[in-house]
Amino acid sequence: MPPMLEQSKLWIELLAGGVEIAAAVIIGLAAAEAVWKALPLFLRRGLPQDIKVEVRLSLGRWLALGLEFALAADILRTAVAPTWRDIGQLAAIAVLRTGLNYSLELEIAREEGRVLTCAARASSD
């Protein structure tokens, strides 16, 4: 294998690792923030339930962002000289993560009382 290709594979793998670490940090911090905000709900039962909805929405948004970063890391890993097996694995991961992300977005939209414009466009096609 030419040294330039080997070097670029190494850099892309390092970049993918960095993006994956960013995804883990985003998700970890989001979970910590959600726990911190949810603690008063457990300690003082009389608080309005709007706080619970806000915690769920905030966590959902951060999880969606973390999933996007994780998918970006997977795409980077598959970008250099992929095999058909790598492409198949990426496709499966992309479908699962995109489906989860879509479900999160639907839940967020429902909780915020918004109508998804993309769903309206899809039904009119």
C-alpha positions, -999 to +999 in steps of 0.1 A: +000+000+000+014+034-009+027+054+021+004+084+013-027+062+014-015+045+046-009+080+062-044+093+052-060+062+066-042+068+099-053+105+100-089+096+091-090+069+118-077+094+144-103+120+132-131+094+135-119+085+170-120+122+179-155+126+165-166+094+184-152+109+217-171+141+210-203+120+206-196+102+239-189+135+257-221+151+243-242+121+254-225+118+288-229+155+296-266+154+284-273+125+307-256+143+336-276+175+329-308+155+327-301+138+360-293+171+376-325+187+364-346+156+373-334+154+409-358+181+421-387+162+406-379+132+428-371+152+459-401+176+458-432+159+444-452+191+441-433+206+412-451+212+379-449+184+353-437+209+328-402+205+342-403+168+334-412+176+298-385+202+295-359+177+309-371+150+283-370+175+254-335+188+263-321+153+267-338+142+234-322+171+216-287+163+230-291+126+222-300+134+186-269+156+183-248+128+199-262+103+174-253+126+145-217+127+157-216+089+162-229+084+126-203+109+113-175+088+130-188+057+113-189+074+079-153+086+084-142+051+092-158+037+061-146+065+038-111+051+030-110+019+009-141+003+023-150-033+017-186-044+009-188-057+044-179-022+058-205-006+035-231-031+047-223-025+083-224+013+078-258+010+061-272-010+090-258+014+115-270+044+096-305+030+093-307+022+130-293+056+141-314+075+116-345+057+127-338+065+163-330+101+155-362+104+136-382+089+165-365+114+189-374+143+165-410+131+163-412+129+201-397+164+205-421+178+179-451+162+195-441+175+229-435+210+216-469+209+198-453+214+164-463+198+132-435+183+112-434+199+078-415+171+063-442+147+072-468+169+056-447+171+025-442+134+024-479+127+026-486+151-002-461+134-026 
